[in-house]
Amino acid sequence: YRTPDQEKKLNALIKAEKAIDRANKQKIVVKKLLNAEKEAERKARTRHLIQLGALFEIANLDKRDPAELLGVLLKTAEIDPNDMKWQVWKDLGQDTLNKRKKLNTNS
């Protein structure tokens, strides 16, 4: 047997415990959402890096020394973004990608 005061305290404790449980469940939900965002970002970054690596393979540069490739990229990055070379290189690259795509769809 509990007194009304004890019953009131017990009910308050039970209510508090349930509230803590609900809060903990919500924390888990939020954590999963945040982790899902981070996971999606990580997957997108990984996919992007794989695509860039594939470009080196397409250009037959995948066997070159990484330091050489970085040197080439660093020097290329110094070229003015408005230089016409960028458009020429883009057109050449797009033509190559289009040809590869056409070959793969015909296979």
N, C-alpha and C positions, 0 to 999 in steps of 0.2 A: 504494500500500500504506500502511495506517495501523497504527500500533502499537495494542495493546489499550487503552492509556491514552487515545490519541487517539480511538479508536472509542467508548470509554465517554463521553468529553466530547461527541463529536458526537451520540451518542444522547440524552444529557441535554439538549443544545441543541434537538434536534428535538422532544423531549418537551415542553420548555418552550414552544417556538413553538406547538405544537399546543394546549397548555393556554391560551396567550394567545389563540389563535384562538377556542377554545371560549368563553372568558370574554367576548371581544368580541361573539360571536354572542348570548350570553345578555344582554349589556348592550343590544343592539339589541332583543331580545324584550321586555325590561323597559321600555325606552323607548317601544316601540310600545304596550304596555299602559297606561303612564301617559298617553301622548298620547291614547289612545282614551278614557280616563276624562275627561280634560280636554275633549276634543272632544264627548263626550256631555253633559257639564255645560254647555258653551257652547251646544250645540244646544237643550238644555232651557230655558236662560235666554232664548235668542232666541225660541223658541216661546212662552214665557210673555209676553214683551214684545209680541209680535205680537198675542196674544190680548187683552192689555190695550188695545192700540191699537184693536183691533176694537170694543171696548166704547165707546170714544169715538165711533167711527163710527156704531154702533147708536144712541147717544144724540144723534146729530146735533151733536156737539161737536168733530168732527175739523177744522172750519174755524176754530175759535176760536184766539186767541192763546195760545201755550204758557204764557206768564206768567200769564194769566188762569186757565187750568186748574190750574196749580200752586198759585195762590192759593186757589182753591176747595178743592183737595185738602188744602192745609195747614190751612185753617180747619175743614174737615170732620174732619181727624185729631184736632182738639182736643176733639171731642165724646166724652163718656164712653162707653167701650165697652159699658156696660150700659144706655145710653139706648135707649128703645123705638124711636127713629127708625131705628136700625140694622136692626131686624127688619122694620119697614115698608118700608125701602128694599130689603132683601133680597127680601122677598116681591114687590115691584113688579118688581125686576130678574129674578127667577126666572120670573115670569109672562111677561115680555117675551121672555126666552130660549126659554121653552117654545113660545110662539106662533110665533117665528121658526123654531124647529126643525120644528114642525108644518107650517108653510108650505113649508119646504124639502123635507120628505119627501113632501108632496102634489104637488110640482111635477114 
